[in-house]
Amino acid sequence: MKGFGKRRRFPTGDLARVAVFAALIAVLGLAPPLNVFGNAVPITLQTLGVMLAGAILGAWRAALAVVVLLVLVAAGLPLLSGGRGGLVWFTTVSAGFLVGWIPGAAVTGWLVERAGRKPGLLHVVVACLVGGVGVVYLFGIPVWAMVGGMSLGTAALASIIFLPGDLVKAVLAAVVARGTQRAYPDAVPAVHRERLRSGEGR
């Protein structure tokens, strides 16, 4: 039983990494949101942070970082782009996209983990696109349609305006992640997981 408890201990280093990426996503919210062509759902830089969290932290730590951020937002801290905060933002047309950050970060991380110790740049870009764009849209568009009183097709069509920026963010996140991982191998999710299993992680 003693050994089981030791294996289950949450490493202090992971707590720090989760906190750092929650803060990074919050800092990216300092850039003001853009409502292009009058869309109710704004374009923000914070999805870049979600992608970066997944690519560097891996699935569960990235998801936890986003959960920490959203809990703080729900508590009233103005950590969303434009200084927004409070439970009210989880009842707006953007709510699905916010909640979608959690599985989006997790899927991005899971896909990067599957690439092993040396994920290629293209693999990381695809992971960011699938998780940070595809999964987030999968949650965001239906909620946008429901809350905004429009058809699913109309909401999906309106979301096309986000795609160019999200493509750029996915590539940028992948480039930054791979640069970080080359300089700091423990930033590769698969490497970090192996170190934890071998007892080297802190």
Secondary structure, DSSP 8 states (H G I E B T S, - for coil): -HHHHHHH---HHHHHHHHHHHHHHHHHTTS--B-GGG-SS-B-SHHHHHHHHHHHH-HHHHHHHHHHHHHHHHTT---BTTTB-SGGGGSSTTHHHHHHHHHHHHHHHHHHHHTTTS--HHHHHHHIIIIIIIIHHHHHHHHHHHHHT--HHHHHHHGGGGHHHHHHHHHHHHHHHHHHHHH-GGGSHHHHHHHHHTT---
